[in-house]
Amino acid sequence: MVALIFTPLLAYIAWNFSFSPGAKNWTASEIELLQSLSLDRLPALPKVPSNYFADSPDAAKFGHALYFDKRISGNNLVSCATCHQPEKMFTDGLALAMGTELGPRHTPSLVGISYSPWFYWDGRKDSQWAQALAPLETAHEHNTDRLQVARLISKDDSYRQQYELIFGPLPSIPSSPLAASPHGDGALKAAWSSLTTDQQSQVSQVFSNLGKALAAYQRKLLPGPTPFDDYVNSLSVEGDSSDELLTRSQVAGLGLFIGEAQCVTCHNGPLLTNHEFHNTGVLAISGQLPPMGRYDGIRIARKDPFNCLGEFSDAASSECLELRFSRDTNDLVGAQKTPTLRNIAITAPYMHGGQIKTLKEVIEHYNDAPISMLSHNEAKPLGLRPLQLRQLEDFLNILSAPLATDSKWLSAPIP
């Protein structure tokens, strides 16, 4: 009888203890590490040598309009905001993106993405403006072509005016063929070949400038401070005055995050990502072969005509160090980009193919560190106990907050 009463009582006490205000005596080195993760330490947005217009207010305004415009798609039903939805932290809540068709990858959030030197899960683009262009000519995303997009700018008076204000006179856009691109089916490629070299270059220049405007807009999308930031900002070596900000369970989870769970190895800095590529043994997407990841991604980036070294870049060769000196070694087979953990609790599902549905399952995956289907799993089994797994999840749940972005950028502009 005593045991029947005592066991539930202990469980109640333990539960109540977990959610009571938490105090922990952090060491000076731990405090230094924790405060390096604060948004207060986030530097100014990096310069983009390949995009002269990255910080142009006019370019951001133009990109804002383009971002929500469904006419920049083959069926007039898809815009950038179809998959990167503002109300969902600029992702879509789906395992695989749905543009004009179902895509092969999960939609990553655009929040804070302007700090990254590489784009796409495999890093196949070396700038945000180059990344912004790719979906436009991809069949399962926007499914349009660069000639039709350039022609839209030419025919829309407002767009033409905005374009010329930023980039100078719009070149003459051919009235035929109807559609043309160096990508896509044989008909599109044949139509592209029918254009003169000068026409191809002029159309591609207009096209690339639209990517630069879209990137200027997306630089406005920044994360806001969370309870975690408030907590670490209040820490001091003289004493912890932040006991009321987090629960004991959340503080314990934070301790695991920077300690035994080793999360901070990859998820570091104010955006909680090192922007690097890692193979962590995630299962292949159902119905697909395991992707080669960064191993293929860097090779694609080097061949991209819109890369930092390309004809349409505004950078000097000496400013393209990331691309020129990027690794392409065998250990990158299967490696995918490390995402930010900011807003992680409200941007499920997870991984490059949305293979893992809940945050709890993500933590269990890293705790188990299964054998990789391709190459090797860089992660090692953690051996955390069930209570520790719950504490880690409790901590990750406090990394979400409203964006530090003016609300005018979060919906389609008023005509």
KEKE-3310 file (N, C-alpha, C; in steps of 0.2 Angstrom, whole numbers, plus 5000, padded with zeros to 4 digits):
npx = (5004:5010:5019:5011:5006:5017:5025:5017:5018:5031:5033:5025:5032:5044:5040:5035:5046:5054:5048:5049:5057:5073:5090:5107:5124:5135:5151:5164:5169:5159:5149:5154:5154:5140:5135:5140:5131:5120:5108:5112:5125:5125:5132:5132:5124:5132:5143:5140:5149:5146:5134:5130:5119:5113:5110:5102:5088:5078:5080:5076:5063:5058:5061:5053:5040:5041:5043:5030:5023:5013:5013:5025:5027:5024:5011:5004:5001:5009:5021:5036:5032:5023:5030:5039:5032:5027:5019:5023:5036:5043:5044:5035:5029:5027:5033:5039:5042:5029:5027:5023:5023:5025:5040:5057:5064:5064:5057:5068:5069:5069:5073:5085:5094:5102:5115:5122:5135:5132:5119:5104:5101:5112:5121:5123:5122:5131:5127:5114:5106:5108:5103:5089:5085:5085:5073:5064:5066:5064:5056:5047:5045:5043:5042:5044:5052:5067:5066:5052:5050:5059:5052:5040:5044:5047:5035:5026:5022:5025:5034:5044:5048:5053:5064:5072:5075:5084:5093:5096:5094:5082:5086:5081:5069:5066:5052:5049:5055:5040:5044:5059:5074:5090:5088:5077:5065:5068:5062:5062:5076:5080:5073:5080:5092:5090:5090:5101:5118:5120:5107:5104:5113:5108:5095:5098:5105:5095:5087:5096:5097:5085:5085:5095:5087:5077:5085:5089:5077:5075:5085:5079:5073:5074:5078:5070:5073:5073:5067:5078:5089:5086:5089:5103:5109:5107:5116:5130:5147:5148:5137:5121:5107:5096:5086:5072:5069:5070:5064:5069:5071:5073:5085:5093:5092:5099:5112:5115:5115:5126:5135:5136:5127:5132:5128:5131:5142:5140:5129:5131:5136:5127:5116:5114:5120:5133:5134:5139:5142:5136:5136:5124:5118:5104:5090:5086:5075:5059:5057:5067:5085:5099:5105:5119:5123:5133:5145:5141:5135:5145:5151:5141:5139:5151:5150:5140:5133:5129:5136:5149:5160:5155:5149:5138:5140:5144:5156:5174:5186:5195:5187:5180:5182:5176:5170:5181:5190:5184:5180:5180:5180:5180:5174:5163:5152:5135:5133:5124:5117:5119:5105:5098:5094:5085:5068:5065:5056:5044:5044:5043:5041:5057:5074:5083:5074:5062:5060:5059:5047:5044:5051:5055:5058:5069:5079:5080:5085:5098:5103:5103:5111:5111:5118:5125:5117:5124:5141:5148:5142:5144:5140:5140:5133:5124:5119:5110:5099:5081:5075:5085:5083:5071:5073:5082:5074:5064:5072:5075:5063:5061:5067:5061:5053:5044:5048:5062:5058:5051:5033:5028:5035:5031:5020:5011:5015:5005:4997)
npy = (4994:5006:5008:5009:5022:5030:5029:5036:5049:5052:5053:5064:5074:5074:5078:5091:5097:5097:5107:5118:5134:5135:5134:5135:5132:5138:5137:5148:5147:5140:5149:5158:5151:5149:5162:5165:5160:5167:5178:5191:5191:5190:5195:5209:5207:5197:5204:5202:5199:5195:5200:5215:5222:5218:5225:5235:5245:5248:5236:5226:5230:5227:5214:5209:5210:5202:5190:5186:5184:5175:5174:5171:5157:5142:5138:5148:5148:5146:5153:5160:5160:5150:5138:5143:5149:5163:5163:5151:5151:5153:5141:5125:5115:5103:5086:5084:5096:5105:5111:5115:5102:5087:5088:5082:5085:5092:5108:5120:5132:5150:5159:5169:5164:5171:5172:5161:5153:5144:5136:5126:5109:5102:5111:5116:5129:5144:5156:5167:5173:5166:5154:5158:5158:5145:5137:5143:5138:5125:5110:5104:5114:5130:5129:5137:5147:5156:5165:5168:5174:5185:5192:5195:5205:5214:5218:5221:5236:5242:5233:5234:5248:5247:5238:5245:5256:5251:5242:5248:5252:5241:5227:5224:5212:5196:5193:5181:5165:5158:5152:5148:5141:5136:5125:5111:5103:5095:5104:5117:5119:5119:5130:5139:5138:5144:5157:5172:5173:5185:5188:5178:5180:5193:5190:5181:5189:5198:5189:5185:5196:5197:5187:5193:5203:5196:5190:5201:5205:5193:5195:5202:5194:5189:5180:5181:5186:5174:5164:5157:5166:5177:5171:5167:5179:5185:5179:5178:5178:5182:5178:5169:5176:5173:5163:5162:5162:5150:5133:5120:5108:5113:5120:5110:5103:5112:5111:5098:5100:5108:5100:5083:5078:5084:5093:5106:5105:5105:5113:5128:5145:5161:5158:5145:5135:5128:5130:5120:5104:5088:5070:5061:5049:5048:5040:5036:5045:5039:5028:5034:5034:5034:5051:5059:5070:5083:5080:5078:5091:5102:5100:5103:5116:5122:5121:5130:5142:5154:5156:5163:5165:5167:5174:5182:5187:5199:5200:5200:5188:5186:5188:5177:5166:5156:5147:5145:5138:5127:5111:5094:5081:5063:5061:5069:5062:5059:5069:5082:5099:5108:5113:5128:5129:5138:5142:5128:5120:5123:5120:5108:5094:5086:5086:5083:5077:5077:5066:5063:5065:5071:5082:5074:5062:5066:5068:5056:5049:5054:5050:5036:5035:5028:5016:5023:5023:5026:5029:5035:5037:5052:5055:5048:5035:5041:5037:5043:5044:5041:5052:5062:5064:5069:5081:5087:5089:5098:5109:5112:5116:5129:5138:5146:5160:5175:5183:5195:5205:5218:5219:5222:5216:5203:5198:5199:5213:5228:5233)
npz = (5000:5004:4994:4983:4985:4987:4975:4964:4971:4971:4957:4954:4961:4955:4942:4945:4949:4938:4930:4937:4941:4935:4941:4938:4941:4931:4923:4920:4907:4901:4901:4893:4881:4880:4878:4866:4858:4858:4850:4851:4848:4835:4820:4808:4792:4780:4767:4750:4737:4724:4722:4719:4722:4734:4746:4742:4745:4735:4727:4736:4738:4725:4724:4734:4728:4717:4724:4729:4717:4707:4694:4689:4686:4678:4678:4683:4696:4706:4718:4725:4738:4740:4744:4753:4765:4774:4786:4791:4796:4784:4778:4773:4780:4775:4771:4759:4746:4738:4722:4706:4705:4715:4724:4726:4738:4755:4761:4766:4779:4776:4785:4791:4782:4774:4780:4776:4767:4757:4748:4746:4751:4748:4745:4732:4726:4727:4731:4737:4727:4716:4720:4721:4708:4703:4706:4698:4685:4686:4684:4693:4702:4700:4686:4674:4662:4658:4647:4646:4659:4659:4649:4655:4664:4655:4649:4660:4666:4679:4684:4675:4676:4690:4688:4679:4687:4696:4690:4678:4660:4652:4642:4625:4623:4615:4605:4601:4602:4610:4622:4630:4635:4642:4650:4654:4643:4627:4617:4623:4625:4611:4607:4614:4608:4596:4598:4596:4602:4609:4612:4621:4631:4635:4640:4650:4658:4663:4669:4679:4687:4692:4702:4710:4715:4722:4732:4739:4745:4753:4762:4772:4781:4796:4812:4828:4845:4858:4872:4876:4872:4880:4893:4892:4890:4902:4910:4921:4927:4940:4946:4944:4938:4932:4936:4934:4921:4913:4915:4926:4919:4906:4907:4911:4899:4891:4896:4892:4878:4876:4881:4885:4875:4863:4853:4850:4843:4829:4829:4831:4836:4833:4825:4827:4819:4810:4796:4789:4781:4784:4786:4794:4795:4791:4785:4768:4757:4755:4742:4735:4730:4741:4742:4735:4741:4748:4741:4727:4726:4727:4715:4706:4709:4705:4691:4689:4679:4685:4696:4708:4701:4688:4673:4676:4688:4701:4706:4709:4704:4714:4725:4727:4736:4744:4734:4726:4734:4740:4748:4740:4744:4747:4760:4760:4754:4754:4764:4771:4772:4788:4796:4803:4821:4826:4829:4827:4833:4828:4814:4809:4797:4798:4792:4776:4768:4774:4782:4796:4808:4820:4833:4844:4839:4831:4840:4846:4835:4834:4846:4844:4833:4819:4807:4792:4776:4765:4763:4778:4795:4803:4816:4833:4844:4858:4870:4879:4893:4895:4902:4900:4886:4886:4892:4884:4873:4879:4880:4866:4862:4866:4857:4848:4841:4837:4821:4818:4809:4799:4798:4786:4776:4777:4770:4754:4744:4744:4730)
capx = (5000:5014:5022:5006:5005:5024:5027:5015:5020:5038:5033:5023:5037:5049:5037:5034:5053:5057:5045:5050:5062:5080:5096:5113:5131:5139:5157:5165:5170:5152:5145:5157:5151:5132:5133:5142:5125:5115:5107:5115:5131:5124:5135:5129:5123:5138:5143:5139:5152:5143:5127:5131:5112:5111:5108:5098:5081:5074:5080:5072:5056:5056:5061:5047:5034:5043:5042:5023:5020:5012:5014:5032:5027:5021:5003:5001:4998:5015:5025:5041:5028:5020:5033:5042:5026:5029:5016:5026:5043:5046:5044:5028:5026:5027:5039:5042:5039:5024:5026:5018:5022:5029:5047:5061:5067:5060:5058:5071:5067:5073:5074:5092:5098:5107:5121:5125:5139:5130:5112:5101:5103:5119:5126:5124:5122:5135:5124:5106:5103:5109:5098:5083:5084:5085:5066:5060:5066:5064:5049:5042:5044:5039:5041:5043:5058:5070:5063:5045:5051:5061:5046:5035:5047:5047:5028:5023:5025:5028:5041:5050:5050:5057:5070:5077:5078:5089:5098:5098:5089:5080:5087:5076:5067:5064:5045:5048:5050:5036:5047:5066:5079:5095:5086:5071:5065:5071:5059:5065:5083:5080:5071:5085:5098:5088:5092:5108:5122:5119:5100:5104:5116:5104:5089:5101:5107:5089:5085:5100:5096:5079:5088:5098:5082:5074:5090:5089:5071:5076:5089:5075:5070:5079:5075:5069:5076:5069:5068:5085:5093:5085:5092:5110:5111:5107:5121:5137:5152:5147:5131:5116:5101:5091:5083:5065:5068:5069:5063:5075:5072:5076:5092:5097:5093:5104:5118:5116:5116:5133:5139:5135:5124:5137:5124:5134:5148:5138:5124:5134:5135:5120:5110:5114:5122:5140:5133:5144:5139:5138:5132:5122:5115:5097:5087:5085:5068:5055:5056:5073:5091:5102:5108:5127:5124:5138:5150:5139:5133:5150:5153:5136:5141:5157:5148:5134:5134:5127:5141:5152:5165:5152:5148:5133:5142:5147:5162:5181:5188:5198:5182:5176:5186:5172:5170:5188:5194:5179:5182:5176:5183:5175:5170:5157:5147:5129:5133:5119:5119:5117:5101:5098:5089:5080:5062:5065:5050:5038:5046:5043:5045:5064:5079:5082:5068:5056:5060:5058:5041:5044:5058:5057:5061:5075:5083:5081:5089:5105:5105:5105:5116:5111:5123:5123:5115:5129:5147:5148:5138:5149:5138:5141:5128:5125:5118:5107:5093:5074:5074:5089:5080:5065:5076:5085:5068:5062:5077:5074:5056:5061:5071:5056:5051:5042:5054:5064:5057:5045:5028:5026:5039:5028:5014:5012:5015:4999:4998)
capy = (5000:5012:5009:5012:5029:5033:5030:5042:5055:5053:5055:5071:5078:5074:5082:5097:5099:5098:5113:5124:5138:5132:5137:5130:5136:5137:5139:5154:5145:5138:5155:5161:5147:5150:5169:5165:5157:5172:5183:5198:5191:5190:5201:5212:5203:5197:5207:5197:5202:5193:5204:5222:5225:5214:5229:5240:5246:5247:5229:5223:5231:5224:5207:5208:5209:5196:5184:5184:5184:5168:5174:5168:5150:5139:5137:5155:5146:5145:5159:5158:5160:5144:5133:5147:5153:5168:5161:5145:5153:5153:5134:5124:5110:5097:5082:5086:5102:5104:5117:5113:5095:5085:5088:5077:5088:5096:5115:5123:5139:5155:5164:5169:5160:5175:5172:5155:5154:5139:5135:5120:5104:5099:5117:5117:5136:5148:5163:5167:5175:5160:5149:5160:5157:5138:5135:5146:5134:5118:5107:5102:5120:5135:5126:5142:5148:5163:5170:5171:5178:5191:5195:5198:5211:5219:5219:5224:5243:5243:5229:5237:5254:5246:5235:5250:5261:5247:5239:5252:5250:5234:5226:5221:5205:5194:5192:5174:5160:5159:5150:5146:5140:5131:5119:5108:5098:5097:5110:5123:5119:5120:5137:5143:5138:5148:5164:5173:5173:5191:5188:5173:5184:5198:5187:5178:5195:5201:5184:5185:5202:5196:5183:5197:5207:5191:5189:5207:5204:5188:5197:5205:5188:5187:5177:5186:5184:5168:5164:5155:5172:5181:5167:5167:5186:5187:5175:5182:5174:5184:5174:5168:5180:5171:5157:5162:5162:5144:5128:5116:5104:5117:5121:5103:5101:5116:5108:5092:5103:5110:5095:5076:5077:5086:5096:5112:5104:5107:5119:5133:5152:5164:5155:5138:5131:5130:5131:5115:5098:5082:5064:5059:5043:5049:5036:5039:5047:5033:5028:5037:5031:5039:5056:5059:5076:5088:5077:5081:5098:5106:5099:5106:5123:5124:5122:5134:5149:5160:5156:5169:5166:5167:5180:5187:5189:5206:5199:5199:5181:5186:5188:5170:5161:5150:5143:5143:5133:5122:5104:5090:5075:5058:5061:5073:5058:5059:5075:5087:5105:5108:5118:5132:5126:5143:5140:5121:5116:5125:5120:5101:5089:5087:5083:5085:5074:5077:5059:5063:5069:5075:5083:5069:5057:5068:5067:5048:5047:5056:5046:5030:5036:5022:5015:5027:5019:5029:5032:5034:5042:5055:5055:5042:5034:5046:5034:5047:5041:5044:5058:5067:5065:5074:5088:5090:5092:5104:5115:5114:5119:5137:5141:5149:5167:5179:5186:5202:5208:5222:5215:5224:5211:5196:5197:5202:5220:5231:5236)
capz = (5000:5005:4988:4978:4987:4987:4968:4961:4974:4968:4950:4954:4964:4949:4936:4947:4950:4931:4927:4942:4939:4935:4943:4937:4942:4925:4923:4916:4900:4899:4900:4887:4875:4879:4876:4859:4854:4858:4844:4852:4845:4827:4816:4802:4787:4777:4761:4745:4732:4718:4721:4720:4724:4740:4751:4739:4747:4729:4725:4741:4737:4719:4726:4738:4724:4714:4729:4730:4711:4704:4686:4688:4686:4672:4678:4686:4703:4711:4719:4730:4745:4740:4748:4758:4768:4780:4792:4794:4796:4777:4775:4771:4785:4772:4771:4752:4744:4732:4718:4701:4706:4721:4723:4730:4744:4760:4760:4772:4781:4773:4790:4793:4777:4771:4783:4774:4761:4753:4747:4745:4756:4746:4744:4725:4724:4731:4733:4738:4721:4712:4723:4720:4701:4701:4706:4692:4679:4688:4682:4699:4706:4696:4679:4669:4659:4658:4642:4648:4665:4656:4645:4660:4666:4649:4648:4666:4667:4686:4685:4670:4680:4695:4686:4676:4692:4700:4685:4671:4654:4651:4635:4621:4625:4609:4606:4599:4603:4616:4628:4629:4641:4642:4654:4652:4638:4620:4614:4627:4623:4604:4606:4617:4603:4590:4599:4595:4608:4612:4615:4626:4636:4638:4643:4656:4663:4666:4674:4685:4691:4696:4707:4715:4719:4727:4737:4743:4749:4758:4768:4777:4785:4802:4818:4834:4852:4861:4879:4877:4872:4887:4898:4891:4890:4909:4914:4923:4931:4947:4949:4940:4940:4927:4938:4933:4914:4911:4920:4927:4913:4900:4909:4910:4892:4888:4898:4888:4872:4875:4884:4883:4868:4858:4848:4849:4838:4823:4829:4835:4833:4835:4821:4829:4813:4807:4789:4785:4778:4788:4785:4800:4794:4790:4780:4762:4756:4752:4734:4731:4732:4745:4738:4736:4745:4746:4736:4721:4727:4726:4708:4703:4710:4701:4684:4688:4676:4690:4702:4710:4696:4682:4669:4679:4695:4701:4710:4706:4705:4721:4731:4727:4740:4746:4729:4723:4739:4743:4748:4737:4746:4748:4766:4759:4751:4759:4768:4770:4776:4794:4797:4810:4826:4828:4826:4826:4836:4824:4807:4807:4798:4798:4788:4769:4764:4779:4784:4803:4808:4826:4837:4849:4834:4829:4846:4846:4829:4835:4852:4842:4827:4815:4802:4786:4770:4761:4766:4785:4799:4807:4823:4837:4849:4863:4876:4884:4896:4893:4905:4897:4880:4887:4894:4878:4869:4882:4878:4859:4862:4868:4852:4843:4843:4831:4817:4819:4803:4799:4796:4779:4772:4778:4766:4747:4744:4742:4723)
cpx = (5004:5017:5018:5005:5012:5026:5024:5017:5027:5038:5030:5028:5042:5047:5037:5041:5056:5054:5046:5056:5069:5086:5102:5119:5135:5146:5158:5166:5163:5148:5147:5154:5143:5131:5136:5136:5120:5114:5110:5122:5131:5127:5130:5129:5130:5138:5143:5142:5149:5136:5128:5124:5109:5108:5104:5091:5077:5074:5076:5065:5054:5056:5055:5041:5035:5041:5035:5020:5019:5012:5021:5032:5023:5014:5000:4998:5003:5019:5031:5037:5024:5023:5036:5037:5028:5026:5019:5034:5047:5048:5037:5025:5025:5033:5043:5039:5034:5024:5021:5018:5026:5036:5051:5064:5062:5062:5061:5068:5071:5075:5082:5097:5103:5114:5125:5129:5136:5122:5110:5104:5110:5123:5127:5124:5127:5133:5116:5103:5103:5103:5091:5080:5082:5077:5062:5060:5066:5057:5044:5041:5040:5037:5040:5050:5060:5067:5056:5046:5054:5056:5041:5038:5046:5040:5024:5026:5028:5034:5046:5052:5055:5064:5075:5079:5084:5095:5100:5093:5088:5082:5081:5075:5064:5056:5044:5055:5046:5040:5054:5070:5084:5094:5079:5071:5068:5069:5062:5072:5084:5078:5077:5091:5096:5089:5099:5112:5121:5112:5100:5107:5112:5098:5092:5103:5101:5087:5089:5099:5089:5081:5091:5093:5078:5078:5090:5083:5072:5081:5086:5073:5075:5075:5075:5072:5071:5071:5075:5090:5092:5089:5100:5113:5111:5113:5127:5141:5151:5141:5125:5110:5096:5087:5076:5064:5067:5068:5069:5076:5075:5083:5096:5098:5098:5111:5120:5118:5123:5138:5139:5132:5128:5134:5128:5140:5146:5133:5127:5134:5128:5114:5110:5115:5129:5140:5137:5139:5141:5133:5130:5117:5107:5095:5086:5077:5065:5055:5062:5079:5094:5106:5116:5128:5129:5143:5148:5137:5139:5152:5148:5137:5146:5155:5142:5136:5132:5131:5145:5157:5162:5151:5143:5134:5145:5154:5169:5182:5191:5193:5178:5179:5182:5172:5177:5192:5190:5182:5178:5178:5178:5171:5164:5151:5141:5129:5128:5120:5116:5112:5101:5093:5084:5074:5061:5059:5044:5039:5047:5039:5053:5068:5078:5076:5062:5055:5058:5053:5041:5051:5060:5061:5068:5081:5085:5086:5097:5107:5107:5111:5117:5117:5120:5122:5121:5135:5147:5144:5143:5147:5139:5135:5129:5124:5114:5101:5087:5073:5078:5086:5075:5068:5079:5079:5065:5066:5075:5068:5056:5066:5067:5054:5048:5048:5055:5063:5050:5039:5026:5030:5036:5022:5015:5011:5008:5000:4998)
cpy = (5006:5013:5012:5019:5033:5034:5035:5048:5057:5056:5062:5076:5079:5079:5089:5101:5101:5105:5119:5128:5135:5136:5132:5135:5134:5140:5145:5152:5143:5144:5159:5158:5149:5157:5169:5163:5162:5176:5189:5197:5190:5196:5204:5207:5203:5201:5201:5200:5200:5197:5211:5225:5222:5219:5235:5240:5245:5240:5225:5224:5227:5216:5204:5206:5203:5189:5181:5183:5177:5168:5171:5161:5148:5139:5143:5153:5146:5151:5156:5156:5153:5138:5137:5151:5157:5165:5154:5146:5152:5145:5132:5118:5104:5093:5084:5092:5101:5111:5115:5105:5093:5085:5083:5079:5092:5103:5117:5130:5144:5160:5164:5166:5164:5175:5166:5156:5149:5138:5129:5115:5102:5105:5118:5124:5139:5155:5162:5169:5169:5155:5151:5159:5150:5136:5137:5141:5126:5115:5106:5108:5125:5133:5132:5142:5155:5168:5173:5175:5185:5195:5198:5204:5216:5222:5223:5231:5244:5239:5232:5244:5252:5243:5241:5255:5258:5245:5243:5249:5243:5233:5224:5214:5202:5192:5184:5171:5161:5157:5147:5146:5135:5124:5117:5103:5100:5103:5116:5124:5121:5128:5141:5144:5143:5156:5166:5173:5179:5191:5183:5177:5189:5195:5184:5184:5198:5195:5184:5191:5201:5191:5188:5201:5202:5190:5195:5207:5199:5190:5200:5200:5186:5185:5182:5182:5179:5168:5161:5161:5176:5178:5168:5174:5188:5183:5179:5177:5176:5180:5174:5171:5178:5165:5157:5162:5155:5139:5124:5111:5107:5118:5115:5101:5105:5113:5102:5095:5105:5105:5088:5075:5080:5090:5102:5111:5106:5113:5124:5140:5155:5161:5147:5133:5133:5131:5125:5109:5092:5076:5061:5053:5043:5044:5039:5040:5041:5034:5031:5033:5036:5044:5056:5066:5081:5086:5079:5088:5103:5106:5103:5114:5126:5125:5127:5141:5155:5159:5162:5170:5167:5174:5185:5189:5196:5206:5198:5192:5181:5186:5182:5165:5155:5145:5140:5137:5128:5115:5100:5083:5070:5058:5065:5069:5058:5064:5080:5093:5105:5114:5122:5128:5132:5141:5133:5118:5118:5124:5112:5100:5091:5083:5084:5082:5074:5070:5058:5068:5074:5077:5078:5063:5059:5067:5060:5046:5048:5052:5039:5030:5029:5022:5019:5022:5021:5032:5030:5039:5045:5055:5048:5041:5038:5042:5038:5043:5044:5051:5064:5069:5070:5081:5091:5093:5098:5110:5117:5118:5127:5141:5145:5156:5170:5182:5193:5205:5212:5218:5216:5219:5204:5194:5201:5209:5223:5235:5244)
cpz = (5000:4998:4983:4979:4985:4979:4964:4964:4971:4961:4950:4956:4958:4944:4938:4947:4943:4928:4932:4939:4940:4937:4941:4938:4936:4926:4919:4908:4897:4897:4894:4880:4874:4876:4869:4855:4854:4852:4845:4849:4837:4824:4811:4797:4783:4770:4756:4738:4725:4717:4723:4724:4731:4745:4749:4742:4741:4727:4730:4740:4730:4720:4730:4733:4720:4718:4729:4723:4708:4697:4684:4689:4679:4672:4681:4693:4708:4711:4724:4737:4745:4744:4754:4761:4774:4786:4795:4794:4789:4775:4774:4776:4781:4772:4764:4749:4738:4728:4713:4702:4713:4720:4727:4736:4749:4759:4766:4773:4778:4779:4792:4788:4774:4774:4780:4768:4755:4753:4744:4750:4754:4744:4736:4722:4729:4733:4733:4731:4716:4714:4721:4713:4699:4701:4700:4686:4680:4687:4688:4704:4703:4689:4674:4666:4659:4653:4644:4654:4663:4652:4649:4662:4661:4648:4654:4667:4674:4686:4681:4673:4686:4693:4683:4682:4696:4695:4679:4666:4653:4643:4631:4622:4618:4610:4604:4600:4609:4622:4626:4635:4640:4646:4652:4647:4631:4617:4617:4625:4616:4603:4609:4611:4597:4592:4598:4602:4612:4616:4621:4632:4640:4642:4650:4661:4666:4671:4680:4690:4695:4702:4712:4719:4724:4733:4742:4747:4755:4764:4773:4783:4790:4808:4823:4840:4855:4869:4881:4877:4878:4892:4898:4892:4898:4913:4915:4927:4939:4950:4944:4942:4936:4929:4935:4925:4911:4916:4921:4922:4907:4901:4908:4903:4888:4890:4894:4881:4871:4878:4881:4877:4862:4852:4846:4844:4832:4823:4834:4832:4834:4831:4823:4823:4812:4799:4785:4783:4782:4786:4792:4800:4794:4784:4774:4762:4753:4745:4731:4734:4736:4741:4740:4740:4743:4741:4729:4721:4725:4718:4704:4703:4706:4694:4683:4685:4680:4696:4703:4704:4689:4679:4672:4686:4695:4705:4706:4708:4712:4727:4731:4730:4742:4740:4726:4728:4742:4742:4743:4738:4747:4754:4765:4756:4756:4763:4766:4774:4783:4795:4803:4814:4828:4824:4825:4828:4832:4816:4805:4800:4797:4793:4780:4765:4769:4782:4791:4805:4815:4829:4841:4845:4832:4834:4847:4841:4831:4841:4849:4837:4823:4810:4795:4780:4765:4764:4774:4789:4804:4815:4826:4842:4855:4870:4881:4886:4894:4896:4902:4890:4880:4889:4888:4873:4872:4880:4871:4858:4863:4863:4847:4846:4836:4827:4819:4812:4802:4796:4789:4774:4772:4774:4759:4748:4742:4735:4724)
residu = (MET:VAL:ALA:LEU:ILE:PHE:THR:PRO:LEU:LEU:ALA:TYR:ILE:ALA:TRP:ASN:PHE:SER:PHE:SER:PRO:GLY:ALA:LYS:ASN:TRP:THR:ALA:SER:GLU:ILE:GLU:LEU:LEU:GLN:SER:LEU:SER:LEU:ASP:ARG:LEU:PRO:ALA:LEU:PRO:LYS:VAL:PRO:SER:ASN:TYR:PHE:ALA:ASP:SER:PRO:ASP:ALA:ALA:LYS:PHE:GLY:HIS:ALA:LEU:TYR:PHE:ASP:LYS:ARG:ILE:SER:GLY:ASN:ASN:LEU:VAL:SER:CYS:ALA:THR:CYS:HIS:GLN:PRO:GLU:LYS:MET:PHE:THR:ASP:GLY:LEU:ALA:LEU:ALA:MET:GLY:THR:GLU:LEU:GLY:PRO:ARG:HIS:THR:PRO:SER:LEU:VAL:GLY:ILE:SER:TYR:SER:PRO:TRP:PHE:TYR:TRP:ASP:GLY:ARG:LYS:ASP:SER:GLN:TRP:ALA:GLN:ALA:LEU:ALA:PRO:LEU:GLU:THR:ALA:HIS:GLU:HIS:ASN:THR:ASP:ARG:LEU:GLN:VAL:ALA:ARG:LEU:ILE:SER:LYS:ASP:ASP:SER:TYR:ARG:GLN:GLN:TYR:GLU:LEU:ILE:PHE:GLY:PRO:LEU:PRO:SER:ILE:PRO:SER:SER:PRO:LEU:ALA:ALA:SER:PRO:HIS:GLY:ASP:GLY:ALA:LEU:LYS:ALA:ALA:TRP:SER:SER:LEU:THR:THR:ASP:GLN:GLN:SER:GLN:VAL:SER:GLN:VAL:PHE:SER:ASN:LEU:GLY:LYS:ALA:LEU:ALA:ALA:TYR:GLN:ARG:LYS:LEU:LEU:PRO:GLY:PRO:THR:PRO:PHE:ASP:ASP:TYR:VAL:ASN:SER:LEU:SER:VAL:GLU:GLY:ASP:SER:SER:ASP:GLU:LEU:LEU:THR:ARG:SER:GLN:VAL:ALA:GLY:LEU:GLY:LEU:PHE:ILE:GLY:GLU:ALA:GLN:CYS:VAL:THR:CYS:HIS:ASN:GLY:PRO:LEU:LEU:THR:ASN:HIS:GLU:PHE:HIS:ASN:THR:GLY:VAL:LEU:ALA:ILE:SER:GLY:GLN:LEU:PRO:PRO:MET:GLY:ARG:TYR:ASP:GLY:ILE:ARG:ILE:ALA:ARG:LYS:ASP:PRO:PHE:ASN:CYS:LEU:GLY:GLU:PHE:SER:ASP:ALA:ALA:SER:SER:GLU:CYS:LEU:GLU:LEU:ARG:PHE:SER:ARG:ASP:THR:ASN:ASP:LEU:VAL:GLY:ALA:GLN:LYS:THR:PRO:THR:LEU:ARG:ASN:ILE:ALA:ILE:THR:ALA:PRO:TYR:MET:HIS:GLY:GLY:GLN:ILE:LYS:THR:LEU:LYS:GLU:VAL:ILE:GLU:HIS:TYR:ASN:ASP:ALA:PRO:ILE:SER:MET:LEU:SER:HIS:ASN:GLU:ALA:LYS:PRO:LEU:GLY:LEU:ARG:PRO:LEU:GLN:LEU:ARG:GLN:LEU:GLU:ASP:PHE:LEU:ASN:ILE:LEU:SER:ALA:PRO:LEU:ALA:THR:ASP:SER:LYS:TRP:LEU:SER:ALA:PRO:ILE:PRO)
# end
